[in-house]
């Protein structure tokens, strides 16, 4: 059983898969409380669902790409098994995690999108150091930035740990807090070895649930 917050089809708004049709499985519960969190409704317990039901509903959406997100999906013990079932069914599986828990629990074949929390999130220091060594070339790191201090902190983190040599790194402006143009200018000025990430679903639909 997994506690599900919502399950829906939308345009993937983030990561290097942005723009693709994607099925989203949002799991309930989180161990962090970021200042810019836009899914606090996922902190609630959610609806317990059998894995068979979840896989069936995902299949009904007819999407090759599936993202398991939260909340924090690694808080639930059966998340790796759901990943296994979706991979076995031929899906490309993305798992977005806040970086505070061990990503090696996820099965080989998952694309792990690991958040790095900056000072502006209020959750600085939550990143599990062992996850750096676990990153592979198919994984991605993402950091949400609130201001120039976050940018400088995140860039130092990337360069210190040479994250850009391990996987794709995306810098994303916190919606309503940092203008994309400003972040783009900082990236240009510093020749940052990262990609600018925009939340396409918010550009299209605004800050809504289920998109």
GUNULO-935599 format. One record per residue (C-alpha): x, y, z; residue in three letters. Coordinates in pm, whole numbers, padded with zeros to 5 digits, always signed. Example, Ala and Ser with C-alpha at 12.3 -4.5 7.8 and 13.67 -1.06 7.14 Angstrom:
+01230-00450+00780ALA +01367-00106+00714SER 
This chain:
+00000+00000+00000UNK +00103+00357-00069UNK -00063+00677+00051UNK -00152+00871-00263UNK -00222+01243-00273UNK -00312+01262-00642UNK -00260+01083-00973UNK -00298+01273-01300UNK -00167+01339-01650UNK -00003+01667-01746UNK +00288+01826-01926UNK +00614+01759-01746UNK +00714+02103-01622UNK +01064+02041-01488UNK +01383+01841-01545UNK +01537+01767-01886UNK +01208+01595-01972UNK +01016+01924-01956UNK +00751+01955-02222UNK +00670+01583-02244UNK +00335+01424-02166UNK +00372+01259-01826UNK +00171+01065-01569UNK +00227+01193-01216UNK +00192+00986-00900UNK +00209+01225-00606UNK +00268+01047-00276UNK +00165+01196+00058UNK +00389+01302+00344UNK +00713+01498+00367UNK +00993+01528+00621UNK +01089+01883+00519UNK +00903+02215+00510UNK +01055+02442+00246UNK +00968+02812+00250UNK +00850+02806-00113UNK +00667+02473-00100UNK +00377+02467-00347UNK +00244+02122-00252UNK +00172+02151+00121UNK -00157+01977+00053UNK +00055+01664+00001UNK +00159+01672+00370UNK -00177+01517+00459UNK -00211+01141+00489UNK -00370+01084+00149UNK -00558+00780+00026UNK -00412+00430+00082UNK -00395+00247-00253UNK -00272-00100-00352UNK +00018-00105-00596UNK -00193-00297-00847UNK -00451-00017-00846UNK -00186+00252-00891UNK -00021+00072-01183UNK -00361+00013-01343UNK -00452+00382-01317UNK -00115+00489-01457UNK -00160+00251-01750UNK -00500+00406-01812UNK -00338+00745-01869UNK -00139+00600-02163UNK +00185+00783-02085UNK +00529+00636-02148UNK +00683+00882-01900UNK +00587+00856-01531UNK +00702+01071-01241UNK +00674+00966-00878UNK +00685+01273-00659UNK +00553+01409-00334UNK +00572+01517-00065UNK +00873+01293-00031UNK +00832+00957-00206UNK +01118+00784-00021UNK +00931+00814+00310UNK +00710+00525+00197UNK +00862+00177+00200UNK +00681+00049-00108UNK +00796+00327-00341UNK +01088+00120-00479UNK +00849-00166-00562UNK +00616+00071-00747UNK +00917+00187-00947UNK +01006-00173-01029UNK +00656-00247-01154UNK +00643+00062-01373UNK +00989-00007-01516UNK +00887-00367-01589UNK +00581-00234-01774UNK +00810-00038-02006UNK +00780+00309-01858UNK +01050+00570-01818UNK +01033+00642-01445UNK +01139+00971-01284UNK +01154+00995-00905UNK +01178+01344-00755UNK +01322+01338-00404UNK +01426+01614-00166UNK +01776+01470-00123UNK +01754+01404+00250UNK +01703+01026+00219UNK +01908+00745+00064UNK +01849+00736-00312UNK +02022+00397-00349UNK +01696+00237-00232UNK +01551+00310-00575UNK +01593+00037-00839UNK +01837+00057-01125UNK +01672+00218-01424UNK +01496+00499-01235UNK +01598+00853-01321UNK +01652+01016-00983UNK +01588+01391-00967UNK +01752+01500-00645UNK +01686+01837-00484UNK +01958+02036-00310UNK +01810+02276-00057UNK +01956+02628-00048UNK +01952+02864+00253UNK +01640+03038+00126UNK +01444+02715+00154UNK +01495+02707+00530UNK +01611+02346+00489UNK +01982+02401+00423UNK +02187+02110+00553UNK +01918+01847+00492UNK +02103+01696+00193UNK +02235+01344+00261UNK +02604+01356+00169UNK +02614+00994+00054UNK +02375+01076-00228UNK +02653+01263-00410UNK +02852+00946-00465UNK +02537+00757-00564UNK +02454+00992-00853UNK +02488+00853-01205UNK +02488+01002-01551UNK +02114+00945-01599UNK +02026+01126-01277UNK +01965+01498-01234UNK +02016+01748-00953UNK +01783+02042-00906UNK +01798+02342-00679UNK +01531+02608-00632UNK +01672+02957-00578UNK +01511+03245-00393UNK +01779+03515-00431UNK +02143+03597-00513UNK +02265+03439-00189UNK +02102+03111-00291UNK +02261+03134-00635UNK +02610+03185-00495UNK +02562+02908-00236UNK +02431+02662-00495UNK +02703+02740-00748UNK +02971+02686-00481UNK +02808+02354-00387UNK +02801+02240-00750UNK +03163+02333-00812UNK +03294+02197-00481UNK +03135+01857-00538UNK +03179+01869-00918UNK +02815+01776-00957UNK +02808+01893-01319UNK +03057+01614-01399UNK +02826+01352-01247UNK +02488+01452-01390UNK +02278+01737-01528UNK +02229+02021-01277UNK +01929+02254-01305UNK +01885+02591-01135UNK +01520+02693-01103UNK +01385+03029-00978UNK +01137+03006-00692UNK +00801+03100-00840UNK +00706+03457-00748UNK +01031+03513-00557UNK +01305+03529-00822UNK +01260+03646-01180UNK +01377+03394-01444UNK +01552+03673-01635UNK +01760+03764-01330UNK +01866+03403-01277UNK +01953+03371-01646UNK +02178+03678-01619UNK +02361+03535-01315UNK +02416+03206-01496UNK +02558+03391-01796UNK +02781+03618-01590UNK +02935+03328-01397UNK +02942+03071-01680UNK +02768+02837-01438UNK +02786+02471-01552UNK +02410+02430-01508UNK +02086+02447-01702UNK +01818+02707-01638UNK +01501+02527-01538UNK +01156+02684-01558UNK +00838+02533-01418UNK +00647+02506-01746UNK +00327+02389-01577UNK +00314+02716-01382UNK +00386+02919-01693UNK +00089+02748-01860UNK -00163+02704-01578UNK -00038+02907-01281UNK -00009+02769-00930UNK -00281+02502-00952UNK -00319+02149-00820UNK -00335+01855-01058UNK -00118+02002-01334UNK 
